[in-house]
Amino acid sequence: MIKIRLFITSILFFFSFFLFSQEQKNGSLMNIEIKAKSRQFKKSISFDKAQKFYNESNWDSTLVYSMKAISNSENKELIDYCHYFRGISFQEKKLINESKKEFAKISKDFHFFYKVKMKLGEIALEQKQFKSALEYFQQVEKVSGKTYDINNSVVLHNIGLCYLHLEEFNQSEKYLFKSAKLQEKEKDTLMLISSYMDIATLYYDQYKDDQAIPYFTKAYDLSKKVKSFDLKRVAARNMAVVEENRKNFPLALTYRKEYETWKDSLNDQNKVWAIAEVEKKFAVKQKQKEVDVLAAENKVKIAERNGFIISSVLLLILFGAGVYSYRQKIRNNKIILAQKNELDELNATKDKLFSIVSHDLRSSVNALKTSNGKLIENLESKNFNELDVLLHNNSDIANGAYNLLDNLLNWALLQTKQAYFYQESLHLASIVQHVEYNYKPLMLNKNINYKNNVAASDYVFADMDSLKIIIRNLLDNAIKFSQEKGTIAIYTRPSSDDFCYLVIEDTGSGMNASTKNELLKETVLLSKKKNDENIGTGLGMQLCKSMIHKNGGKLDIESEENVGTKIIIALQKFKNHG
């Protein structure tokens, strides 16, 4: 007699889901160990995030941060945990081959290597590689009694299932019965239903109908007590096939109808939710009736209380609205006053700035005019030594006037937000060399000893034009305030994870604490030098501060009078340079 094909249930799929839920609820040995490892590897931020996302079942984020942790660490144990996280994540995302690759990368020294074997067995069983799956499960069986973290009934069941697919029925029967006895003892109904159906299938495939049918019946009866539509559907389907093979077609039809019912329920979860909603509405109506009875008895008291509450609420609303309006008015007045004061300060600064810039330019042009007159006189008398001095003087005056105008232009563009600004990866040493080239003649003229010790390995994330302006202004100041035969050094300090520190140090006149604090203020106020004859706009330093801030950097000053000054610029490090 040819039998209709039965549904063989596999413990693998629903058990994986059940085990995971159990670990989340009660806490498994591995979850406890993972939390301990998070404290042990606290320096690895990526590992901490990976384990948190793993425990939250956020598989995509787990994959991202576990990969970062692997890339940034050489710790073998940490890497094993990360590969385990990735293997589970790929398995949950149904990327089975990727999951196998990750599990294969885990070393045999891994504390939970038996779990890796279990997962590889599940994958092999899902891919119908029954011999490989059997080997994995048998390895797990050897250690299953040594830890409470393994459900022994599941291991036994999976071994029995492998033997069943390999048609080694005696071995399959042995392991399936062992598994079922443990499940009966543990009162694990879901697992027991699956075991009964697999035992029944075992006998049915051997044409031992008398032994198979009682287990189909047991599985069917138990399925009525659980909420799993999938188990109900399979149990009803198997009973229908059994009755069809027994030629009991009316009963088989009944089971078929039940099977279709559960199939529809499984494929259309909206019906389940609709039933739940109906039950919920019914319960709400029952409660509402009770509430209505109580409401009728206390209607007068409730009306009085509601009237009092409404009156109180209206008074509170009116009072609150009045207080809010008053406070809002005061707040708006403070904002307007603050904006007015800020605008007045900006206008005053602008007027003073233009006044001093005009004065400096006029002084430069007048000095150039006077020097040119002397140049003509010495040209007629052929006094070449004096001519050389005057020409160098003219060059210094022209350079100073040019730098002032250039700073003014850049400051205006920055204030009106018209300056082109694009941050990119820049080789810091190359930028410094490019800027210093224009200033070497000035340093030679003052006999200044210049040193460049900028690390060749440093890359920063900044706008190239604004970085050049920053270095140029600070180098220009260092030359200006350095004495003859002084020293200027540009070098980098040890960097942090986020910033690279560029230092411009000189042995010039230095400054006191008050002047240093003024320069570091986040304002547009003007600054003065020591004597009134040498008044500066402070525009160059203000421009540097604005551009450093726009590049996401920081500025610091270390200085001592008559000793020298260190200007420290913290620039964002370009991390992805490879």
C-alpha positions in Angstrom: 0.0 0.0 0.0 1.4 3.4 -1.0 1.1 5.9 1.8 0.6 9.6 1.4 3.7 11.7 2.4 3.6 12.9 6.0 4.9 16.2 7.4 8.1 15.5 9.3 8.6 18.2 11.8 12.0 19.5 12.6 12.9 20.6 16.1 15.6 22.9 14.7 13.6 25.9 13.6 11.1 26.5 16.4 13.6 25.4 19.1 16.2 28.1 18.0 13.5 30.7 18.6 12.4 29.1 21.9 16.0 28.9 23.3 16.8 32.4 22.4 13.6 33.7 24.2 14.5 31.6 27.3 18.0 33.1 27.5 16.7 36.6 27.3 14.2 36.0 30.0 16.1 34.0 32.5 19.8 34.7 31.7 22.0 31.9 30.4 25.5 31.0 31.5 26.8 32.6 28.3 24.9 35.8 28.7 26.3 36.2 32.2 29.8 35.5 30.9 29.4 38.1 28.0 28.5 40.8 30.6 31.6 39.9 32.6 33.8 40.0 29.4 32.3 43.5 28.6 33.8 44.7 31.9 37.1 42.9 31.2 37.4 44.4 27.8 36.0 47.9 28.9 38.7 49.6 26.8 37.1 48.3 23.6 34.0 50.5 23.1 33.1 48.6 19.9 32.9 45.2 21.8 30.7 46.8 24.5 28.3 48.1 21.9 28.4 44.8 20.0 27.4 42.7 23.0 24.6 45.2 23.9 23.2 45.1 20.4 23.5 41.2 20.5 21.5 41.0 23.7 18.9 43.4 22.2 18.7 41.2 19.0 19.7 44.2 16.9 21.5 42.0 14.3 22.6 44.7 11.9 24.2 46.9 14.5 25.8 43.7 16.1 27.5 43.0 12.8 28.8 46.5 12.4 30.4 46.9 15.9 31.6 43.3 16.1 33.6 43.9 12.9 35.0 47.1 14.3 36.0 45.3 17.5 37.8 42.5 15.5 39.7 45.1 13.4 40.9 47.1 16.4 41.9 44.2 18.7 44.4 41.4 18.8 42.9 39.7 21.8 42.1 36.1 20.8 39.2 35.7 23.3 37.6 39.0 22.3 37.8 38.1 18.6 36.2 34.6 19.3 33.2 36.3 21.0 32.8 38.7 18.2 32.8 35.9 15.6 30.2 34.1 17.7 28.0 37.3 17.7 28.4 37.6 13.9 27.6 33.9 13.4 24.3 34.2 15.4 23.5 37.5 13.6 23.9 36.0 10.1 21.9 32.9 11.2 19.0 35.1 12.4 19.1 37.1 9.1 18.9 33.7 7.2 22.4 34.2 5.7 23.4 30.6 6.5 26.6 30.4 4.5 28.0 33.6 6.0 27.0 32.3 9.4 29.0 29.1 8.9 32.1 31.1 7.8 31.9 33.1 11.1 31.5 30.0 13.3 34.4 28.3 11.5 36.7 31.2 12.5 36.2 30.6 16.2 39.2 28.8 17.9 38.7 25.5 19.8 39.9 27.3 23.0 36.6 29.3 23.0 34.9 28.7 26.4 31.6 28.0 24.7 32.8 26.0 21.8 30.1 23.4 22.4 27.5 26.1 21.5 29.4 26.7 18.2 29.1 23.0 17.5 25.4 23.1 18.3 24.9 26.0 15.9 26.9 24.3 13.1 24.8 21.2 13.7 21.6 23.2 13.3 22.8 24.8 10.1 23.9 21.4 8.7 20.5 19.9 9.6 18.7 22.9 7.9 20.9 22.3 4.7 20.1 18.6 4.8 23.7 17.7 5.5 22.6 15.0 7.9 25.9 13.2 8.4 27.7 16.4 9.2 24.8 17.5 11.5 25.0 14.2 13.3 28.7 14.5 14.0 28.2 18.0 15.5 25.4 16.9 17.7 27.3 13.9 19.0 30.2 16.1 20.0 27.8 18.3 21.9 26.2 15.3 23.6 29.6 14.4 25.1 29.6 17.7 27.1 25.8 18.2 27.6 25.9 16.7 31.1 28.7 19.1 32.2 26.8 22.4 31.9 23.3 23.5 32.6 23.6 25.8 29.6 22.6 23.0 27.1 19.1 21.5 26.9 20.0 17.8 26.7 16.6 16.8 25.4 17.1 19.1 22.4 20.5 17.5 21.6 19.1 14.0 21.9 16.1 14.9 19.7 18.3 16.4 17.0 20.5 13.3 17.0 17.4 11.2 16.6 16.1 13.4 13.8 19.5 13.0 11.9 19.2 9.2 12.2 15.6 9.4 11.0 16.7 11.3 7.8 19.5 8.8 7.4 17.0 6.0 7.7 18.9 4.4 10.6 15.6 3.7 12.4 16.9 1.8 15.4 19.2 4.6 16.5 16.6 7.2 15.7 14.0 5.4 17.9 16.5 5.2 20.8 17.3 8.9 20.8 13.8 10.2 20.1 12.5 8.2 23.1 15.2 9.5 25.3 14.4 13.0 24.3 10.6 12.5 24.8 11.1 11.1 28.3 13.2 14.2 29.3 10.5 16.5 27.8 7.7 14.7 29.7 9.7 15.1 32.9 10.3 18.8 32.2 6.7 19.3 31.0 7.9 20.9 27.9 4.7 20.7 25.8 5.9 22.3 22.7 8.9 20.1 22.4 7.0 17.0 23.3 4.5 17.6 20.5 7.3 17.7 18.0 8.9 14.6 19.5 5.7 12.6 19.3 5.2 13.6 15.7 8.8 12.6 14.8 8.4 9.2 16.7 5.1 8.6 14.8 6.8 9.5 11.5 9.7 7.1 12.4 7.2 4.2 12.7 5.0 5.3 9.8 8.0 5.3 7.4 8.6 1.6 8.5 4.9 0.8 7.9 4.4 0.2 11.6 1.0 1.9 11.6 -0.2 0.5 14.9 2.8 2.0 16.7 2.7 5.3 14.7 -1.0 6.2 15.1 -1.0 6.5 18.9 1.8 9.0 18.8 0.1 11.0 16.0 -3.0 11.1 18.3 -0.9 12.2 21.3 0.7 14.9 19.3 -2.7 16.0 18.0 -4.3 16.1 21.5 -1.4 18.0 23.0 -1.5 20.6 20.1 -5.0 21.7 21.3 -3.4 23.0 24.5 -0.8 25.2 22.9 -1.1 28.5 20.9 1.3 27.5 18.1 -0.7 27.6 14.8 2.2 25.8 13.1 2.0 22.8 15.4 -1.8 22.7 15.3 -1.6 22.7 11.5 0.9 19.9 11.2 -0.8 17.8 13.8 -4.2 18.1 12.0 -2.5 17.4 8.6 -0.9 14.3 9.9 -4.1 13.0 11.3 -5.9 13.6 8.0 -3.2 11.6 6.1 -3.5 8.8 8.7 -7.2 8.6 8.3 -7.0 8.8 4.5 -4.6 5.8 4.5 -7.1 4.0 6.8 -9.9 4.8 4.2 -11.8 6.7 6.9 -12.6 9.6 4.6 -15.3 11.4 6.6 -12.9 11.7 9.6 -10.1 12.6 7.3 -12.2 15.3 5.8 -12.8 16.7 9.3 -9.1 16.8 10.0 -8.5 18.4 6.5 -11.0 21.2 7.4 -9.2 21.7 10.7 -5.9 21.8 8.9 -7.2 24.5 6.5 -8.5 26.5 9.4 -5.1 26.5 11.1 -3.4 27.2 7.8 -5.6 30.2 7.2 -4.9 31.4 10.7 -1.2 30.9 10.2 -1.1 32.8 6.9 -3.4 35.6 8.0 -2.3 36.9 11.4 -4.9 39.7 11.1 -7.6 37.2 11.9 -5.8 36.3 15.1 -5.6 39.9 16.1 -9.2 40.5 15.1 -10.3 37.7 17.5 -8.1 39.1 20.2 -9.6 42.6 19.5 -13.2 41.1 19.8 -12.3 39.5 23.1 -10.8 42.7 24.3 -13.9 44.7 23.3 -16.1 42.2 25.0 -14.0 42.5 28.2 -14.1 46.3 28.0 -17.9 46.2 27.6 -18.3 44.0 30.6 -16.1 46.3 32.7 -18.0 49.3 31.3 -21.3 47.9 32.5 -19.8 47.7 36.0 -18.5 51.2 35.7 -21.9 52.5 34.5 -23.6 50.9 37.5 -21.2 52.6 39.9 -21.5 55.9 37.9 -25.3 55.9 38.3 -25.1 55.5 42.0 -22.6 58.4 42.4 -23.9 60.6 39.6 -24.7 63.6 41.9 -21.4 63.5 43.8 -19.5 63.2 40.5 -21.3 66.1 39.0 -20.5 68.3 42.0 -16.9 67.2 42.0 -16.5 67.7 38.3 -17.9 71.2 38.6 -15.4 72.1 41.2 -12.6 70.5 39.2 -13.6 72.4 36.1 -13.7 75.7 37.9 -10.4 75.1 39.5 -8.8 74.1 36.2 -10.2 77.2 34.4 -8.8 79.4 37.2 -5.4 77.7 37.0 -5.4 78.0 33.2 -6.2 81.8 33.4 -3.5 82.3 36.1 -1.0 80.2 34.2 -1.7 82.1 31.0 -1.2 85.4 32.8 2.1 84.3 34.4 3.3 82.8 31.1 2.5 86.0 29.1 4.3 88.1 31.8 7.4 85.9 31.8 7.4 85.7 28.0 7.3 89.5 27.8 10.2 89.8 30.3 12.1 87.1 28.4 11.6 88.9 25.0 12.7 92.2 26.5 15.9 90.6 27.8 16.6 89.0 24.4 16.0 92.4 22.6 18.2 94.2 25.1 21.0 91.5 24.8 20.8 91.7 21.0 20.9 95.5 21.1 24.0 95.4 23.4 25.7 92.8 21.1 24.9 94.9 18.0 26.3 98.1 19.7 29.4 96.2 20.7 29.8 94.8 17.1 29.3 98.3 15.6 31.8 99.8 18.1 34.3 97.1 17.3 33.8 97.5 13.5 34.3 101.3 13.8 37.4 100.9 15.9 38.7 98.2 13.6 38.3 100.3 10.4 39.8 103.3 12.3 42.9 101.4 13.2 43.2 99.6 9.9 43.0 103.0 8.1 45.6 104.4 10.5 47.9 101.4 9.9 47.5 101.6 6.2 48.1 105.4 6.2 51.2 104.9 8.4 52.5 102.2 6.0 51.9 104.3 2.9 53.4 107.4 4.6 56.5 105.4 5.7 56.8 104.0 2.1 56.5 107.6 0.7 59.2 108.9 3.1 61.5 105.9 2.4 61.1 106.3 -1.4 62.2 110.0 -1.0 65.3 108.8 0.8 65.8 106.1 -1.8 65.9 108.7 -4.6 68.4 110.9 -2.7 70.7 107.9 -2.1 70.3 106.8 -5.6 71.7 110.2 -6.8 74.6 110.0 -4.4 75.1 106.3 -5.2 75.1 105.3 -1.5 74.5 101.6 -2.2 74.7 100.5 1.4 71.9 102.8 2.4 70.0 101.8 -0.7 70.1 98.2 0.3 68.7 99.1 3.8 65.9 101.2 2.3 64.9 98.6 -0.2 64.6 95.9 2.6 62.7 98.4 4.7 60.3 99.1 1.7 59.8 95.4 1.3 58.9 94.9 5.0 56.4 97.8 4.9 54.8 96.5 1.7 54.6 93.0 3.2 53.0 94.3 6.4 50.4 96.4 4.5 49.7 93.4 2.2 49.1 91.0 5.2 46.9 93.6 6.8 44.7 93.9 3.7 44.7 90.2 3.2 43.5 89.6 6.7 40.9 92.3 6.4 39.6 90.7 3.2 39.4 87.2 4.7 37.8 88.6 7.9 35.1 90.3 5.8 34.5 87.2 3.7 34.2 85.1 6.9 31.8 87.6 8.5 29.5 87.7 5.4 29.8 83.9 5.0 31.1 84.3 1.4 34.4 82.4 2.0 34.8 79.1 0.2 35.2 76.4 2.8 35.9 72.7 2.1 37.3 70.2 4.7 39.4 67.3 3.4 42.4 65.2 4.4 45.5 67.3 4.5 49.2 66.3 5.0 50.1 68.7 7.8 53.9 68.7 7.2 53.4 69.6 3.6 51.1 72.6 4.5 53.6 73.9 7.0 56.5 73.6 4.5 54.4 75.5 1.9 53.7 78.4 4.3 57.2 78.6 5.8 58.8 79.0 2.4 57.6 82.6 2.1 58.9 83.5 5.6 62.4 82.1 5.5 63.9 85.3 4.0 62.4 87.3 6.8 63.8 84.9 9.4 67.2 85.0 7.7 67.1 88.8 7.7 66.6 88.7 11.5 69.1 85.9 12.0 66.4 83.7 13.5 67.1 80.1 14.1 64.2 78.1 12.6 63.3 74.5 13.3 60.6 72.3 11.6 59.8 69.1 13.5 56.2 68.4 12.2 55.6 64.7 12.1 55.3 63.3 8.6 52.6 60.8 9.6 50.0 63.4 10.7 46.9 64.0 8.6 44.3 66.5 9.6 40.7 67.1 8.5 40.5 70.8 7.6 40.0 73.5 4.9 43.4 74.0 3.2 43.1 77.8 2.6 42.0 78.6 6.1 44.7 76.4 7.6 47.4 78.2 5.6 46.0 81.6 6.8 46.1 80.4 10.4 49.7 79.1 10.2 50.8 82.2 8.2 49.4 84.7 10.8 50.9 82.8 13.8 54.3 82.5 12.1 54.2 86.2 11.1 53.5 87.1 14.8 56.3 84.8 16.0 58.8 86.6 13.7 57.4 90.0 14.6 57.9 89.5 18.3 61.2 87.6 18.1 64.5 89.4 18.7 67.5 89.0 16.4 69.2 85.6 16.8 66.1 84.2 18.5 64.5 80.8 17.8 61.2 79.8 16.2 60.2 76.1 16.2 57.1 74.4 14.6 56.4 70.9 15.8 53.7 68.5 16.7 52.9 67.1 20.1 51.7 63.5 20.7 48.2 63.4 19.3 45.0 62.0 20.9 42.4 59.8 19.2 40.5 62.8 17.9 43.0 65.7 17.6 46.5 66.5 16.2 48.4 69.2 18.1 50.5 71.7 16.1 52.8 74.0 18.2 54.4 77.3 17.0 57.0 78.3 19.6 59.2 81.4 19.7 61.7 82.9 22.2 60.4 86.4 21.7 59.0 89.0 24.2 56.2 86.7 25.4 53.1 88.1 27.2 51.5 88.2 30.7 48.5 86.2 31.8 46.1 89.1 31.3 47.1 89.6 27.6 46.9 85.8 27.1 43.4 85.6 28.5 42.3 88.6 26.3 43.6 86.8 23.2 41.7 83.6 24.1 38.4 85.3 24.7 35.6 84.4 22.2 35.0 88.0 21.2 35.8 90.5 18.4 37.5 93.0 20.8 40.7 94.5 19.7 44.0 93.8 21.4 47.0 96.0 22.1 50.7 95.4 22.3 52.9 96.7 25.1 53.5 100.3 24.0 51.1 102.7 22.5 53.4 103.4 19.5 52.8 99.8 18.2 49.0 99.5 18.2 47.6 96.5 16.3 44.0 95.6 15.3 44.3 92.1 16.7 42.6 91.1 13.4 45.1 88.4 12.6 44.6 86.6 15.9 40.8 87.0 15.7 40.8 85.6 12.2 42.9 82.6 13.4 40.4 81.9 16.3 37.4 82.1 13.9 39.0 79.8 11.3 40.2 77.3 13.9 36.7 77.1 15.4 35.2 76.7 12.0 37.5 73.8 11.3 36.3 72.1 14.6 39.6 72.8 16.3 40.8 74.5 19.5 43.4 77.2 20.4 45.6 77.4 23.5 48.5 79.7 24.5 51.4 79.1 26.8 53.5 82.2 27.4 55.8 83.9 29.8 57.1 87.5 29.6 60.7 87.9 28.3 60.9 84.0 27.8 58.7 83.3 24.8 55.3 82.0 23.6 53.8 78.7 22.5 50.7 78.8 20.3 49.0 75.3 20.4 46.4 74.5 17.7 44.3 71.4 18.1 43.1 70.2 14.7 40.7 67.3 13.9 42.6 64.2 12.9 41.7 62.5 9.7 41.0 58.9 10.9 40.3 57.1 7.6 43.7 57.8 6.0 45.0 54.5 4.8 
